[in-house]
Amino acid sequence: MAPQYDAVIVGAGFGGMGAAIELGRLGIDDFVILEREDDLGGTWHVNRYPGLAVDIASVTYSYSFEPNPYWSRLFAPGAELKRYADHVAAKYDLRRHMRFGTVVEGARWDEDQQHWVISIAGTEPVTARYLLTATGFLSQPHIPDLPGIDTFAGKIVHTTAWDDAYDLAGKRAAIIGTGATAVQLIPRIARRVAELTVYQRTPIWVVPKVDVTIPTAVQRMFARMPLTQKAARLTSTSLLELMMVSAVLHYRQVRFLNKGAELLARAHMRAQIPDRELRKRLTPHYSFGCKRPTFSNNYFPTFTRSHVHLETASIERIEPEAIVTADGHRTQIDTLILATGFNLWDVNFPAIEVIGREGRNLGKWWRENRFQAYEGVSVPHFPNFLTLASPYSYSGLSYFTTIESQMRHMGRLFRELQRRGASTFEVTERANAEFLDRMTRRLGDSVFYLGSCEGSRSYYFNQHGEAAILRPTSTVNAFREAGSFPLEDYMIGGQSA
């Protein structure tokens, strides 16, 4: 039987929309985008916490083929990213393909019918010739399993489910977590609450944020002369790659860049926090880049305010009206905010159950062996399947670099299918193994293996101790290989309908 769709895309964030745009370019219009939320935008729809903003320069954090000349700031607030997502969906007519409030429970390759069967909660499954998962890297929130948390009598809010109606004014609040989200959130909520206690497991490296309003005249110039915005994008991308990516991934060759970034972060803290003891508690004891660093000009000064308290002792238990730490200190609170990040390696890779040829379970196979994906997009034993948020796929600092390189890979692969009149593809074991070996060797030059990452508690590392998210090459290399990978790396067959 012919499948219902040529393709199913899981996820209506920027990754899923990029995949949809590429399918449209290829002349494939019979596809559906399944999204569990009630609207598109992915993380920029789900996250609405105070202070939300992109932590990569806005001019870089967008599709290169669909620039937005009207960013209000160098680091745009989250609401502008959501509006940009809406604009992209409207321009490329994507909403007609989207089904919201649709929870995909899993997908199974039907060997006899040569198509995918996608299970959906509460309704009949759908079938598709091709399956593309675009569920993002940070889509499965981590809820800490703290003793007594279910007994807390006050308000609990996770940053991915922010309650806009809840008034923080005058509250005694606690926030657990000091990652990139908390760095944005803490200064904002500190302005409203009566008391704020920040529970820190691991300090974060923070460097100055050169964030300015983009004048209307500059926005008009970008709109009228797109080449000027392209030049700004190229400059921003190049500087970020040189200063940040090289410092992390090419630690062996340019260790001085890593040390320079660390010195900048230390100087930034010293300039904002006079108290030596407080600086000591906020200073990471791992190398710069082991855990994702971030930018902020107001995070550190927040801790100098009299009603803001930093707690570094581990949490022993949560009581109905308080948090008790291992040293016996008890802090009364009425509001508990969880900035505890996401669970990548246990439930996000993949975010749904995917069963390939011969019953291979992708998540189980990854966890029992090694996390791997050829060029960050395809896996042996999983025909007609592309995983767009996968091991070794994240290239550069901007997620859009990853998205567009994967779009290019899709284009080359599907055009070859069309040229041959074929309907199935599967990456070879040989090509996958060679790519994995090459990525592993290159990561040997990174700060993850040559620096001091012990105690960083970084989500970059999986259960096997491998930093398997980032692609340890330049973005130029990622794009070049996406457009020129050997076609013989895939087994291509079948007859198109």
Secondary structure, DSSP 8 states (H G I E B T S, - for coil): ---SEEEEEE--SHHHHHHHHHHHHTT---EEEE-SSSSS-THHHH---TT-B-SS-TTTSS-TTS--TT-SBSS-BHHHHHHHHHHHHHHTT-GGGEE-S--EEEEEEETTTTEEEEEETTS--EEEEEEEE---SS-SB-----TTGGG--SEEEEGGG--TT---TT-EEEEE--SHHHHHHHHHHHTT-SEEEEE-SS---EE-----B--HHHHHHHHH-HHHHHHHHHHHHHHHIIIIIHHHHTTTT-HHHHHHHHHHHHHHHHHH---HHHHHHHS-SS-TTSS--EE-SSHHHHTTSTTEEEE-S-EEEEETTEEEETTS-EEE-SEEEE---B--TTTTTTSSEEE-GGG-BHHHHHHHS----BTTTB-TT-TTEEESS-TT-B-SSSHHHHHHHHHHHHHHHHHHHHHHT--EEEE-HHHHHHHHHHHHHHHTTSHHHHS--TT---TTB-TTS-B-SB--S-HHHHHHHHHH--GGGEEEES---
